[in-house]
């Protein structure tokens, strides 16, 4: 358990911080508390000192996340740019903290001459989010590389757990209740660094060619249903370019919703619901959102 100083945990604590500044959709109401930890130990102290009933929300780069316009009650823990240490040893084991961006993980592995992590270059988030949802891209998945994870519970207890203590599947991870990921150890393979670097460049080129990377978005909106692709279903229903307020189904990739006209979170959520409803009506397939939708629908009066 963390031993906290009387002065409180180190880091940056803000009140009523607009989440539009911290999500890739560039929308969302304010968080009651917004905390950036100095390190894992200060994070453990902060969590330990919160009342048991206070909600705690975890945010990395703010991708794969829709915060409603009424904002978030409780505390937001923002890890990006803070818990971002990446280390590699001579045996190809990588230590990566939860705030490390997936793109940097891919590049660090390639520079050190290890292969297997190239797919992380296609994930626009941090390792914490990748661990929580078994994020993947271009045929690779996070937990295929995980040897162990470091977790934190509400009491401020840090512990290491092996990968066999978790059940993982497509965009799904189950493990001990009420614990959050703060770091991991990945096992990579020896390989040709030039080939791996070329693969990363190719993946990034493919991403730029097929995804609307120049407009605010949150990555893939829906999970792919078994044996099919959400983008194919959405496009087949004629939904590319469909708009609600400032939000629009991307003309470049049908499983992306872009904020190209100052959308509110309510616009985006309404568009998500419309796409799911129309695809189900036309095809019989119910698409399940991949993005997390959290927060209050309406702003508070206070």
C-alpha positions, 0 to 999 in steps of 0.5 A: 500500500502506498504511504502518502505524505501529509502534503498530499500526492505530487502532481497536478490537480485541476478542478472543473477541467473541460474534457474537450481539451483532453479527448480526440473528438474535441468535445465533452463537459468538465471533470470535477477533479482532473489529476496528472500524477508525477509517478506511479507512487503519487498516483497510488497515493491519490487513489488511496485518498479518494472516498470509496464512493467517488468515481475514478475515470482513467484517460490516456490520449483521450481516443476511444472515448466520448465524454458527454456534455454534462461532464464527469462527476468524481475524478479523472486520472490523466496518464498521458505524458506522465506515466510514460517510461519505456525500457527494453532489456537484452532479452527483448522484454519491454517495460512500459507504463500505462501513459506511454503512447502505443506509437512510441512503444512501436518505435522503441521496439523497432529502434532496439531491434525487436519485432512483434510490436509494430502493430502498436503504431496503428493504435492512437492511444496509450498502453493503459487503454490498450491493456484495458480493451486488448486493443489491436490494429493490422492483425495484432492484439495487445495481450498476445505480447503481455507477460505481466501487468502492474495493477493498482486498487482503490486502497493504493495497493500496487501488485504485479500479475501474470497474464494467465490471471486474465481472460482476454478476447476481441476488444475484451479483458477480464481480470481481478475486480477493481484494479487498474493497469499502471504498467506492463511487461511485454515479450518481443522477438529478435528480428530484422530492425530494417524490416520492422521499421519498414513495416511500421512505415507501411502501417502508418501510410496505410492508416493515413490513406484509409482513415480520416487522421486530419479531422477530430475522431476517436478511432473505430466507433464500432466493434467488428461483428463476427465474420464481418467488418463494421465499416463494410456494413455501415457503407453498404447501408449508405451511411457515409456522409450522414450527419447529426449537427457537427458530427459526420460519418467519415467519407474516408472510412465508414467506421469513423465519426468525425467532428468537422463542424464543432460537434457537441458530444450529444451530436456524436452520441446521436449519430452513433445511435442512428448508425447502429439503428439503421444498420440493424434495420437494414442488415439484422446485425446489431453493431456494438460500440467500441468507444467508451461513452461516459458522463452526464448528458446535461450540464449542471446548474451549479 
